[in-house]
């Protein structure tokens, strides 16, 4: 997850208000500049200053091309005027990884919706298509900042928007910057990252531009600096990268496309998922070595064919409304990310042969996703195979504890990131600075506590892998605005008003944002988000889930009720899973089939604690009496 043009050796252990450097390329996308020079320039290198203009010469710099509108230099600033429409001036050269910054001042505007932009990948002649990072004078509007493309049909494709905490207004200088790594970009407003994108499409020759619309804008200190390709180091002013563990696994069935979609909508920068092969060699997205826990099937994934895996229900275990969700293949997951947006932190789960890793690489390349996939693994051999087969893919080493020399192993394995547990990093925070000085990003797993997010952010961690991506994205948003946001909390599962039978096992899903602590209760007793509810242990009728979230600004709470229904099928399931001995199960089943509910109730009560576990016997008897009264 990565870096700005300043030296990687800078001190990253600074207070959160300054934001420690690191992860640019993770969730951004961008191609920024348009080639303007008449002859091909020498290739830029990281740290090279490609453009640096303060306009003290009093004239337009050489190679700057005023396409339309009125552009002139006066009083040491470049002034651009567009009395109507959009006007632009182009310059610079094509770069893949760079930072584009300027001091910008709206001198006058026709109305607060008018704007100025830094051009990111604009042809020298100003022809379409081109990408821009836009700022309105009314920056507090929901679209005060934007990433957008003007298409060849002269239509706007606005991919990302955000609001600043205060307006740019007129007559005041605003320092703006965009950091671009390939198709990813970060938008900084007065030193604080407020927006990022992964949607830029890059040309082969587009350079930079300055653009004005319905306004007069002056510019000073325009700089374009080549960056190192590791866009996973977090720049100054940027929040930590949000990495959704197995998708939005606290709110949807893990490692599925629906969990991926929930995480994407929640604001996750990356999706973290696991890959393993089927018996016939098809890479599937699954965490466990078996399908038992997260599907309605059984058996090791490597013993089941792709056809058998695709037939499994991978959603109903989490909640009834996810019934029918399927296990995705790696190809399906990548296609979804490519078409709907997002990046993948892909864990090669367990030992893989070189041929098995080669198949994973083949799928990534076939889906044209090499620029948006990051490989990680606990398995050193899997990383070595990946590097040998696809050196273009960034690599991360997962660790349960810290190595004696993380920098040395990072160099040995050609790592882009070193990814240990959050607890290990908090215990030894100086490791982060050492890795950053070596140009290696740090991603911590798996952290769901806001208090630990704060600790990790303050020691300079670049990305955080979490089961609560919506909450971490909200926590980041509060940081971006410079003040704490109100906590929020909702109950995703079971849904309020849900009717459930005994055979269902919904997962308790609670989503909170801007919260330091989240407390969950079921019928007044402590419970946990992610906990599977055993409905055979609960009485028939209504039950209440309550969730309470506490943040810096206060406490909020919400409730949801669900009802356990009683029917023959549910009672049959209760009997068969009761743990009673074979004689008792046969006797109770006979009573149920014959509709002798009173006999069944009395039998369960007489044999409670003997042939039938006492706890279950009481539930069986109560359900049987309910049916007898119908």
C-alpha positions in Angstrom: 0.0 0.0 0.0 2.8 3.7 -0.9 4.8 7.3 -1.5 5.3 11.0 -2.4 8.2 12.8 -3.9 9.9 13.5 -0.6 12.8 11.4 0.6 11.7 7.9 1.9 14.0 8.5 4.8 11.9 11.2 6.3 10.5 10.7 9.8 7.1 9.0 9.6 6.4 8.8 13.3 4.5 12.1 13.5 1.1 12.9 15.1 -2.0 11.9 13.2 -2.8 15.6 12.4 0.3 15.6 10.1 -0.3 12.1 8.8 2.7 9.8 8.3 3.8 9.1 4.8 3.0 6.0 2.9 0.4 4.4 0.7 -0.4 6.2 -2.5 -0.8 3.7 -5.2 -3.3 1.5 -3.2 -6.5 3.1 -4.0 -5.9 5.7 -6.5 -5.6 5.7 -10.2 -4.3 8.2 -12.4 -2.4 9.3 -15.3 -1.6 12.9 -15.0 0.3 14.8 -17.7 0.3 15.6 -21.3 3.4 15.5 -23.4 4.2 18.9 -24.8 7.8 18.9 -25.8 8.6 18.8 -29.4 11.4 16.3 -29.0 11.3 13.2 -26.8 12.8 14.1 -23.4 15.1 11.8 -21.4 13.2 9.4 -19.1 12.4 10.8 -15.7 13.7 9.0 -12.6 12.1 9.0 -9.1 12.8 12.3 -7.4 13.3 14.1 -10.7 11.6 17.5 -10.9 10.0 17.5 -14.3 8.2 20.9 -14.0 9.0 23.7 -11.5 7.6 27.1 -12.3 7.1 30.2 -10.1 6.5 32.5 -13.1 9.0 35.1 -11.9 10.2 35.4 -15.5 7.1 37.4 -16.4 6.3 35.2 -19.5 4.8 31.9 -20.3 7.4 29.1 -19.7 8.9 27.4 -22.8 6.9 24.4 -23.9 3.7 25.6 -22.3 0.9 25.7 -24.8 -2.2 27.9 -24.3 -4.9 25.9 -26.1 -7.8 28.4 -25.6 -8.9 31.1 -23.2 -6.7 33.9 -22.0 -3.5 32.9 -20.3 -0.9 35.4 -19.2 1.8 35.9 -16.5 1.5 38.9 -14.2 2.7 39.8 -10.7 4.6 36.5 -10.5 1.5 34.3 -11.2 0.0 32.5 -14.2 -3.6 33.8 -14.7 -6.2 31.9 -16.7 -9.5 33.3 -17.7 -12.6 31.4 -19.0 -15.5 33.9 -19.3 -17.5 30.9 -20.6 -16.8 27.2 -21.2 -13.6 25.4 -20.3 -10.1 26.7 -21.2 -6.7 25.0 -20.8 -3.0 25.3 -21.0 -0.8 22.1 -21.5 2.8 21.3 -20.6 5.0 18.6 -19.0 5.5 15.1 -20.2 3.9 11.7 -19.9 4.6 10.0 -16.5 3.3 6.9 -14.8 4.1 7.8 -11.2 4.2 11.4 -10.2 3.1 14.2 -8.0 1.5 17.4 -9.5 1.1 20.3 -7.1 0.3 24.0 -7.3 -0.8 27.0 -5.3 -4.2 28.0 -6.7 -6.4 31.1 -6.1 -9.8 31.9 -7.5 -9.7 35.5 -8.4 -13.3 35.7 -9.6 -16.0 33.2 -10.4 -19.3 33.4 -12.2 -20.9 31.3 -9.4 -19.6 28.9 -6.7 -20.1 25.9 -9.0 -17.3 27.1 -11.4 -14.0 25.3 -11.2 -10.4 24.8 -12.0 -8.5 21.6 -12.6 -5.1 19.9 -12.6 -5.0 18.0 -15.9 -3.9 14.4 -15.4 -3.1 12.8 -18.8 -4.1 15.5 -21.3 -2.8 15.4 -24.9 -0.5 18.4 -25.7 -3.1 19.7 -28.2 -5.9 19.5 -25.7 -7.8 16.9 -27.6 -10.1 14.4 -25.8 -10.1 12.1 -24.0 -8.4 13.5 -20.9 -8.6 13.2 -17.1 -8.6 16.0 -14.6 -8.7 16.6 -10.8 -11.2 19.4 -10.2 -11.8 21.9 -7.5 -14.8 24.2 -7.3 -14.7 27.5 -5.5 -17.6 26.2 -3.5 -15.5 23.3 -2.2 -17.9 22.3 0.6 -20.4 21.0 -2.0 -20.7 17.3 -2.3 -18.8 17.5 -5.6 -16.5 20.2 -4.4 -13.6 18.0 -5.5 -13.8 15.5 -8.3 -11.9 13.1 -10.5 -13.4 13.2 -14.0 -12.8 12.3 -17.6 -13.9 14.2 -20.7 -14.6 11.5 -23.2 -14.1 11.7 -27.0 -17.9 12.4 -27.2 -17.3 15.5 -25.0 -19.3 13.9 -22.2 -18.2 14.0 -18.6 -17.5 10.8 -16.7 -17.3 11.8 -13.1 -15.9 8.8 -11.1 -15.3 10.2 -7.6 -16.4 13.2 -5.6 -15.8 14.7 -2.1 -16.4 17.8 -0.1 -13.8 19.8 1.8 -14.3 21.1 5.3 -14.2 24.8 4.1 -14.6 26.6 0.8 -11.7 27.5 -1.5 -13.7 30.8 -2.0 -12.1 33.7 -3.9 -9.0 35.7 -3.0 -7.3 33.0 -0.9 -4.4 30.6 -1.8 -5.1 26.9 -1.6 -2.4 24.4 -1.9 -3.5 21.5 -4.0 -1.7 18.3 -5.1 -2.5 15.0 -6.9 -0.3 11.9 -6.6 -0.7 9.4 -9.4 0.4 5.8 -9.7 -0.8 4.3 -12.9 -4.6 4.2 -12.8 -4.7 5.3 -9.2 -4.6 8.9 -7.8 -4.9 10.8 -4.6 -6.4 14.4 -4.3 -4.9 16.6 -1.6 -6.5 19.9 -0.5 -4.3 22.1 1.7 -2.1 19.1 2.6 -4.9 16.7 3.5 -6.1 13.9 1.3 -9.8 14.1 0.7 -10.3 11.9 -2.3 -8.8 9.0 -4.2 -9.7 7.0 -7.3 -8.8 3.7 -9.0 -10.6 4.6 -12.2 -8.1 6.6 -14.3 -7.4 5.3 -17.8 -4.0 6.1 -19.1 -2.8 7.2 -22.5 0.7 6.6 -23.8 1.6 10.2 -24.3 -0.7 12.5 -22.3 0.9 15.1 -20.0 -0.2 17.8 -17.6 -2.5 20.8 -17.9 -4.2 23.6 -16.0 -7.8 24.2 -16.7 -10.3 26.9 -15.8 -14.1 27.0 -16.2 -16.3 30.1 -15.8 -13.7 31.8 -13.7 -10.4 33.6 -13.5 -7.8 31.6 -11.6 -4.2 32.4 -10.8 -1.5 29.7 -10.2 1.9 29.7 -8.5 4.6 27.2 -7.6 3.5 24.6 -10.1 5.6 21.4 -9.7 5.6 18.0 -11.3 7.9 15.4 -9.6 8.6 11.8 -10.7 7.7 9.3 -8.0 9.0 5.8 -7.3 6.6 3.2 -8.6 5.8 1.8 -5.1 2.5 3.6 -4.7 1.7 1.7 -1.5 3.6 4.0 0.8 1.3 6.5 2.5 2.0 10.1 1.6 2.0 12.9 4.1 -1.6 14.0 4.6 -3.1 10.7 3.5 -5.2 8.3 5.7 -4.4 4.7 6.0 -5.5 2.5 3.2 -8.7 0.5 3.9 -8.3 -3.2 3.1 -11.5 -5.2 3.4 -10.7 -8.6 5.0 -12.4 -11.3 2.9 -14.6 -8.5 1.6 -17.0 -6.8 4.1 -16.9 -10.0 6.1 -18.7 -8.5 9.2 -21.7 -7.6 7.1 -21.9 -10.2 4.3 -20.7 -13.8 3.6 -16.9 -13.7 3.3 -15.0 -14.2 0.1 -18.0 -13.7 -2.1 -18.9 -11.2 -4.8 -21.6 -9.8 -2.5 -19.1 -9.2 0.2 -16.9 -7.5 -2.3 -19.7 -5.2 -3.5 -20.6 -4.3 0.1 -16.9 -3.4 0.8 -16.6 -1.4 -2.4 -19.7 0.6 -1.5 -18.4 1.1 2.0 -15.3 2.9 0.7 -12.7 0.1 0.9 -9.6 0.8 -1.1 -8.7 -2.8 -1.6 -10.4 -6.2 -1.2 -8.4 -8.9 0.5 -9.4 -12.4 -0.4 -7.9 -15.9 -0.5 -7.3 -18.2 -3.4 -7.0 -22.0 -3.6 -7.4 -24.6 -6.5 -10.2 -27.0 -7.0 -9.5 -30.6 -7.8 -9.4 -29.8 -11.5 -7.1 -26.9 -11.0 -9.5 -23.9 -11.2 -8.5 -21.1 -8.7 -11.4 -20.4 -6.3 -11.8 -17.7 -3.7 -12.1 -19.4 -0.3 -10.3 -19.1 3.0 -10.6 -22.4 4.7 -9.1 -25.7 3.5 -12.6 -27.1 3.5 -16.0 -25.8 2.4 -17.7 -27.0 5.6 -17.9 -23.7 7.5 -19.0 -21.3 4.8 -21.1 -23.4 2.4 -23.8 -26.0 2.6 -21.3 -28.6 1.4 -18.5 -30.6 3.0 -15.0 -31.7 2.1 -11.6 -30.2 1.2 -11.6 -27.7 -1.6 -8.8 -29.6 -3.4 -11.0 -32.7 -3.4 -14.0 -31.0 -5.2 -14.3 -30.1 -8.8 -15.1 -26.6 -10.1 -18.6 -27.8 -11.0 -19.2 -29.2 -7.5 -17.9 -26.0 -5.9 -20.1 -23.8 -8.1 -23.2 -25.8 -7.0 -22.6 -24.9 -3.3 -24.6 -22.3 -1.4 -22.1 -19.9 0.1 -24.5 -17.4 1.5 -27.2 -18.9 3.7 -24.8 -19.8 6.5 -24.4 -16.1 7.1 -28.0 -15.0 6.8 -31.1 -16.2 5.0 -31.3 -13.3 2.6 -27.9 -14.4 1.2 -29.2 -17.8 0.2 -28.0 -18.8 -3.3 -24.7 -16.8 -3.2 -22.0 -18.8 -4.9 -18.3 -19.3 -4.4 -16.6 -17.1 -7.0 -13.7 -18.3 -9.1 -10.7 -16.0 -9.2 -11.5 -15.1 -12.8 -15.1 -14.1 -11.7 -13.8 -11.9 -8.9 -11.2 -10.2 -11.1 -13.8 -9.5 -13.8 -16.1 -7.9 -11.2 -13.3 -5.7 -10.0 -12.3 -4.8 -13.5 -15.8 -3.7 -14.6 -17.1 -2.3 -11.3 -13.9 -0.9 -9.8 -11.5 -1.9 -7.0 -8.1 -3.6 -6.4 -7.3 -7.0 -5.0 -4.9 -8.0 -2.2 -4.8 -11.7 -3.0 -3.5 -14.2 -0.5 -2.2 -17.5 -1.9 -3.6 -19.7 0.8 -1.5 -22.6 1.9 1.3 -24.5 0.0 1.1 -24.1 -3.8 3.2 -25.8 -6.4 4.9 -23.7 -9.1 2.2 -24.9 -11.6 -0.6 -23.9 -9.3 0.9 -20.4 -8.9 1.4 -20.2 -12.6 -2.4 -20.8 -13.1 -3.2 -17.9 -10.7 -0.8 -15.7 -12.7 -2.4 -16.9 -15.9 -5.9 -15.9 -14.7 -4.7 -12.4 -13.5 -3.1 -11.7 -16.9 -6.1 -13.1 -18.8 -8.4 -10.7 -16.9 -5.9 -7.8 -17.6 -5.6 -7.1 -13.9 -1.8 -7.2 -13.3 -1.8 -3.5 -12.5 -4.5 -3.9 -9.8 -3.5 -7.2 -8.0 -1.2 -7.4 -5.1 0.0 -10.9 -4.1 0.6 -11.8 -0.4 1.2 -15.1 1.4 2.5 -16.8 4.5 4.2 -19.2 2.1 7.6 -18.1 1.1 7.7 -20.5 -1.8 4.5 -19.1 -3.2 6.0 -15.7 -3.2 9.2 -17.0 -4.9 7.2 -18.7 -7.6 5.2 -15.5 -8.2 8.3 -13.4 -8.5 9.8 -15.9 -11.0 6.7 -16.1 -13.1 5.4 -12.5 -12.8 8.0 -10.0 -11.5 5.5 -7.2 -12.3 3.2 -8.2 -9.5 3.8 -6.6 -6.1 4.5 -9.0 -3.2 3.7 -9.0 0.5 4.9 -11.4 3.1 2.3 -12.2 5.8 3.7 -12.9 9.3 2.2 -13.8 12.6 5.2 -12.3 14.4 8.1 -10.1 13.3 11.2 -11.5 11.7 14.6 -10.7 13.4 15.4 -8.5 10.3 12.3 -7.6 8.3 14.3 -5.4 5.9 16.6 -8.2 5.0 13.8 -10.6 4.3 12.0 -7.9 2.3 15.1 -7.5 0.1 15.6 -11.3 -0.2 12.0 -11.9 -1.4 11.7 -8.7 -3.5 8.8 -7.5 -1.3 6.7 -4.4 -1.9 5.1 -4.8 1.5 5.7 -6.5 4.8 2.4 -7.5 6.4 2.5 -8.7 10.1 -0.1 -8.6 12.8 -1.2 -5.3 14.1 -0.3 -6.4 17.7 3.3 -7.2 16.6 3.7 -3.7 15.1 2.3 -1.9 18.1 4.7 -3.8 20.3 7.7 -2.8 18.2 6.7 0.3 16.2 10.3 1.2 15.1 10.1 -1.6 12.6 7.7 0.5 10.4 10.3 3.4 10.0 13.0 0.9 9.1 10.9 -0.7 6.4 9.9 2.7 5.0 13.5 3.8 4.8 14.1 0.7 2.7 11.1 1.6 0.5 8.9 -1.2 1.8 5.2 -0.6 2.8 3.6 -2.0 5.9 0.1 -3.5 6.1 -1.3 -4.7 9.4 -3.8 -7.5 9.9 -6.6 -8.0 11.1 -7.6 -5.0 13.1 -11.2 -4.0 14.0 -10.6 -1.7 17.0 -10.6 2.1 16.5 -8.2 2.5 19.3 -5.7 0.2 17.5 -6.4 2.0 14.2 -5.2 5.1 15.9 -2.1 3.5 17.2 -1.2 2.0 13.8 -1.9 5.2 12.0 0.4 7.2 14.4 3.3 4.8 13.9 3.1 5.2 10.1 1.4 1.9 9.0 0.3 2.2 5.3 -2.7 0.0 5.2 -5.0 -1.8 7.7 -6.7 -5.1 6.9 -10.0 -5.1 8.7 -13.3 -7.0 8.9 -15.0 -3.5 9.4 -14.1 -1.6 6.2 -17.1 0.8 6.4 -16.1 1.8 9.9 -12.5 2.3 9.0 -13.5 4.3 5.9 -15.7 6.5 8.2 -12.8 6.9 10.7 -10.6 8.0 7.8 -13.3 10.5 6.6 -13.4 12.1 10.0 -9.6 12.5 9.9 -9.9 14.0 6.4 -12.3 16.7 7.7 -10.0 17.5 10.6 -12.6 16.9 13.3 -14.2 13.8 14.8 -17.4 12.6 13.2 -20.5 11.3 14.9 -20.5 7.5 15.5 -23.0 5.5 13.6 -24.2 1.9 14.0 -26.5 -0.4 12.2 -27.5 -4.1 12.3 -27.0 -5.8 9.0 -28.0 -9.3 10.1 -30.4 -10.6 11.1 -32.6 -8.0 9.4 -35.1 -6.3 11.5 -38.4 -8.2 11.3 -36.8 -11.4 9.9 -38.7 -14.7 10.3 -36.3 -17.5 11.0 -36.7 -21.3 11.5 -34.7 -23.6 13.7 -32.5 -24.9 10.8 -31.1 -21.5 10.0 -27.8 -20.2 11.5 -27.6 -16.5 10.7 -24.4 -14.6 11.5 -24.8 -11.5 13.8 -23.6 -8.6 11.6 -23.1 -5.1 13.1 -21.7 -2.2 11.1 -20.3 0.8 12.9 -18.4 3.9 11.9 -16.4 6.5 13.8 -16.6 4.3 16.9 -13.9 3.4 19.5 -16.1 0.7 21.1 -19.0 -1.3 19.8 -21.2 -3.3 22.3 -23.7 -5.9 21.1 -26.3 -7.8 23.1 -28.9 -10.5 22.3 -31.9 -10.4 24.6 -29.8 -8.3 27.0 -26.9 -10.8 27.1 -23.4 -10.0 25.6 -22.9 -11.0 22.0 -20.4 -10.3 19.2 -20.6 -9.1 15.6 -19.6 -12.1 13.4 -21.0 -14.6 15.9 -23.1 -17.4 14.4 -26.5 -17.6 16.1 -27.6 -21.1 17.1 -31.3 -20.9 16.9 -31.7 -24.3 18.5 -30.7 -22.7 21.8 -33.2 -19.9 21.7 -36.9 -20.0 22.6 -39.5 -19.6 19.9 -40.8 -16.1 19.4 -39.3 -12.6 19.3 -35.7 -11.8 20.1 -33.9 -8.4 20.2 -30.4 -7.5 19.1 -29.1 -4.2 20.4 -25.9 -2.5 19.2 -24.3 0.5 20.8 -21.3 2.5 19.4 -19.3 5.0 21.3 -16.9 7.5 19.6 -15.2 10.7 20.5 -18.4 12.7 20.1 -20.8 10.5 21.9 -22.8 7.2 21.9 -25.5 5.9 19.5 -27.5 2.7 19.6 -30.0 0.7 17.4 -32.1 -2.4 17.8 -33.4 -5.1 15.5 -35.9 -7.8 16.3 -36.3 -11.3 14.7 -38.8 -14.1 15.3 -38.0 -17.8 15.6 -41.0 -19.6 14.0 -42.2 -23.1 15.0 -43.1 -25.7 12.4 -42.7 -29.5 11.8 -39.6 -29.1 9.7 -37.9 -27.0 12.3 -38.9 -29.3 15.1 -37.5 -32.2 13.1 -34.2 -30.4 12.7 -34.1 -29.7 16.4 -34.7 -33.4 17.2 -32.1 -34.7 14.7 -29.4 -32.3 16.0 -30.3 -32.5 19.7 -27.5 -34.9 20.7 -30.1 -37.3 22.1 -29.4 -41.1 21.9 -30.7 -43.1 19.0 -33.7 -44.5 20.8 -34.9 -41.1 21.9 -34.4 -39.6 18.4 -36.5 -42.5 16.9 -39.2 -42.2 19.6 -39.5 -38.4 19.2 -39.4 -38.6 15.4 -42.3 -41.2 15.5 -44.4 -38.8 17.6 -43.6 -35.9 15.3 -44.5 -37.8 12.1 -47.8 -39.0 13.6 -48.6 -35.4 14.8 -48.6 -36.6 18.5 -47.2 -33.3 19.7 -48.4 -33.7 23.4 -46.8 -37.1 23.6 -43.6 -35.7 22.1 -43.6 -32.9 24.7 -44.1 -35.2 27.6 -41.4 -37.6 26.3 -38.9 -34.9 26.0 -39.6 -33.6 29.5 -39.4 -37.2 31.1 -36.1 -37.9 29.4 -34.5 -34.5 29.9 -30.9 -34.9 31.2 -31.0 -38.6 30.5 -31.6 -39.7 27.0 -31.9 -36.1 25.8 -29.6 -33.2 26.8 -31.6 -31.1 29.3 -31.2 -27.7 27.5 -32.5 -29.1 24.1 -35.3 -31.2 25.8 -36.9 -28.0 27.1 -36.9 -26.3 23.7 -38.3 -29.5 22.0 -41.1 -29.7 24.6 -42.0 -26.0 24.2 -42.1 -26.2 20.4 -44.1 -29.4 20.5 -46.7 -27.8 22.8 -46.9 -24.7 20.5 -47.7 -27.0 17.6 -50.3 -28.9 19.7 -52.2 -25.7 20.2 -52.6 -24.9 16.5 
